[in-house]
Structure formats: C-alpha cells, structure tokens
Amino acid sequence: MADSFNFELVSPERLLVSEAAVEVVLPGTDGEMTVMAHHAPVMTTIKPGIVEVRTDSGTINRYVVFGGFADILPEVCTLLAESAVHVDDIDRTDLAQRIQNTTEDLADAKDEMEKTRIAEYLSHLTTLQAAV
C-alpha cells in the first residue's frame, strides 16, 4: 500500500477537507499534477477544475475548485482555493452565471493582457462546465 500524507482543501468560507490521502490530482495552471507522499516541495497556482482525492481506503472524492494555490511538502499538501465545493454539490446555475459574468468581463477588457487573462479563465470555466 502506498504511503499517505495529509491533504487539506481550504476555501475562504471553510475547511472542506483535512484527511490522509495516498494520491491527489490537482488542476495546475501548467497542467494536471499528481501529488503523493514524499513529493518534492512545490508551490503552484491552480486553475478552475476538479481535484481528485484518493484516500487510504481507496475512496475517491472529487471537488470543484475555482482557482487558487497549492503548497506541496513531503508530508502535506494544502490547497487554498478561491472557491471550492464537492462535485456532487456543484450549483450548475452558479457555474453558468460565472461563465456569463466572465464573458461580459472579456467584452469590457481594456487591454490585450487583460483580455488574454480573462479569455484563459473563461476557457477553464467552460471546460469545467463540460466536465461536471
């Protein structure tokens, strides 16, 4: 059996998860990454997507996150999410509203750098919408 490490998923509202995990898949901005025990120390940004947590018992839990940061150390991984919810509790209306608001923000963007940043976020949101 694989070694476990402590995984914490924190949103501004509350601590969603604090449990032993053997594997966590994160939607990093540079691509998906799998975290396991004894991982090299890394800090990375998180894009909107799904975090998959596999526990010692083999249970897999999935959470929708809307960006944030992950601090990964050999014995712990802490994900500080801008917003997070268990995939079973996702509010599809809220997700559609986020997409609409981001589309409006894109239309109102004042420069190319801002347009690029917003377009990338919109792309992540629409991908997420298709995944849930």
Secondary structure, DSSP 8 states (H G I E B T S, - for coil): ----EEEEEE-SS-EEEEEEEEEEEEEETTEEEEE-TT---EEEEE-SEEEEEEETTS-EEEEEE-SEEEEEETTEEEEEESSEEEGGG--HHHHHHHHHHHHHHHHH--SHHHHHHHHHHHHHHHHHHHH-
